[in-house]
Amino acid sequence: MKILDVLEEEAVLVNLKARDKKGAIEELVAPVARISGIEDDILVRVLLDRERLGSTGIGNGIGIPHGKLKDLDRLLLGFGLSRKGIDFESMDGRPTHLFFLLVTPENSTGLHLKLLANISKILKNEAFKKRLFAATQPSDIIDAIKEHEDAF
């Protein structure tokens, strides 16, 4: 499964304003909730519950907040860019700049893990991360992901 099979341009934010983890999750959730028709607070709760198990700030400026939701019928994905960085309690203690938010149906462990693996894989490419960081509009993010995914 490719990232762009799930990520809609409307769920891409290139100028996150949040300064902390909860604020970042709330901001990232807003367009995903609008697109999916699921209430913001339900998605925020699922993601914050997962964060209590351990931070999804994986380090190197990357955060992948994710969770599972009962009765969800499809994967939900969002992207956010914070230029200043957010304290996301990352493993390396550094600010987080690039976020992929993922919510999957409760019974879709395989899809959940596959998409997480794909996201992690592409974010290991430093040139790709720099291109994401340089984005000024959502279409820049979509184009960068498309070109990177097409190369594999």
N, C-alpha and C positions, 0 to 999 in steps of 0.2 A: 504494500500500500504506500502510495506516495503522499507526501505532505499536502500537496495541492489537490489531492482527491478530497480533502477535508477542509482545508483552510480557505475561507472566503475573504475577499479583499476588505469587506465591511468589518471584519474582526481583527484587522491589523491597525495597531496604534503606533505611530512613529514618534510620539512626544509625550511619554508618560509623565504625569505631574506628581504622582505619589512619592512620599518620602520614606514610607515604611512598608513592611510586608503586607499587613492587612489592607492598607490603602492601595497597594499595587494589585492585589488580588481583586479588590472591588472594582478598580478601574479596568482591569483586563476582562473581568466577567461581564461588564455592562454591554458591550456589543454582541458578545456570544449569547447572552440572555435574550437580547432583542431579536437576534436571528432565529434562535431556537424556540422562543416563546416560553421558556422556562424562567421562573422568577429569579431575579438576581440573588436574593438572600438564600435560596436553596443551593445554588451553585457555590456561593461564597462559603456556606457552611460545609459542604462536601470537601472543598479545597482546604479550608482551615483545619478540618478534622484530620486530613491527611498530613498537614504540616506539623500537627502535634506529635505524630509518630517520628518525625525527623524532617529536617529542612530539605526541600527540593531545590535549594540553591546548590548546584553541583560544583561551583567554583569556576574560575577563569571568566567571571562576568556573566555566567549563564544560570538561569533559573527555569525549571520545568515544573511549575505547579500542576499537579494532576490528581485525579480522583475518579471514583466510580459512582454512578448514580443508578439506583433501582428504577426500572420502568423507562429508562432512556432508550430510544429506538435507533440512535445513530451516534457516531463520534462527534464531539464538538472540539474545535481547535481555535485558539486565538494566538496572536503574536503581539508583543509590546517591546518598545525600545525606550530606555531611559538614558538620556545623554549624561545626566549627572550621576547616575547610579543610585541604587536603593539598597538599604541594609536589609537583605533577605536572609540573614543568618546563614550565609553560605559556608560550606565546609572549609574554605580557605580564608574566611573572615573578610574578604574583599567585597566591595559593592557589586551589585548585579545590574547589568545593562540590558541584556537580551533575554526575553522571556517567551517561552512557548507554553501556553495554557492548554491542558488536555483534560476533557471529561469524557469518559466512556461508559457504555452500559455495564451494569454490574457483572453480567455473565460473559463478557468479551475479553477475557484475560489475554488471549493470543493476539488480538488486534491491538489492544492496549500496549502490550510489550513490544510488538513490531513497530508501532508508530513511535514509541519512546526511543527505541533503538535507532530508527531512521533519523530522528531529530538529533540524538546524541552524535551519530556518525557525521552528519553534515556540519555540525558545530565544531568538529575537530579541525576543520580547515580554516586556518587563520585568515587567508585572503577573503574567504566567504564571509567570515565574521566581520571583517573590516568593511566589506561592501554593505552588509546589513546596517552597521553602525553609521555609515554615510548616508543612508536613505533619508529622503526628505518627505516622501509621500508613500502611502500604502502600495501603490503600483511598483515602486522601486523594490520593495520587499518581495512582492509576488514574482517580479521578473528575475530577481537574484535566485530565489528558490527554484524557479522553473529551469533556469540555465544550469544550476548546480545539479538538480535531480536528473535533467536530461543527459548530463555528462556521465551518469552511472548506468 
